[in-house]
């Protein structure tokens, strides 16, 4: 049976109008939590850079590895935030500085250390459980993606951390930026934030700016998929000098940038995949009382996060 051209044209017009309405509709972007919800993410990373010494020499640095991160919602808070128990069941990280190579691995509760191809006994940490490995980290996350508190279930570790400047009830009190917008957004719309964080108290101020854009949105079989592009910059200036064995060290400037592409399931309210490219530049100055000098570090890293 032949379908009249007029009918086909009308169907195409209806389809195009429906697509246009879908693109114009505002999309709500928010994390969704319920007690008992569990998730796992495979994380891979690779990076390279260099360390500049005061005498002008540069040592190459590279790092690569993979992690498995698991989380479980253990508590819902009155403001809609959730407390998550986060663990790292598996990890393998290899780092090279100049001619020196080190590797760390953790799996099935076993921690292993290697240096230049030889295995060494790990540091004695029996008296202090390591967050993520021996003891879960406890994080508080809001529906807009703000990480507002980080801690651990180990009271001894928390007692040690409590003595740090800026620590307040958690590992470090964070005035986290929202990753997701407070209101629904349309395709092509950008939301921006800027703030100053003090993770270790007023002596260390981190200026952060970020912008994120809803690049695209589609629905299929009742599931919404949003693609979000982002850029952020964090800068620390004038970190106070820290004396160490007769040497006063200071960081005149630290600058980090990150570009990202994320795929977000709007129906379940969770990240499906994220790709992140980071750059880091740090300047270091030292003063021994008789000699002054400076050095620095530059690094680039790619991180991929995939839901399992």
Buried (B, 14 or more C-beta within 10 A) or exposed (E): EEEEEEEEEEEEEEEEEEEEEEBEEBBEBBBBBEEEBEBBBBBEBBBBBBBBEBEEEBBEBBBBBBBBBBBBBBEEEEEEBBBBBBBBBBBBBBBBBEEEBBBBBBEEEEBBBBEEEEEEEEEEEEEBBBBBBBBBBBBBBBBBBBBBBBBBBBEEBBEEBEEEEBBEEBBBBBBBBBBBBEEBBEBEBEBEBEEEBBBBBEEBBBBBBBBBBBBBBEEEEEEBBBBBBBBBBBBBEEBEBEEEEEEBBBBBBBBBBBEBBBBBBBEBBBBBBBBBBBBBBBBBBBBEEEEEEEBBBBBEBBBBBBBE
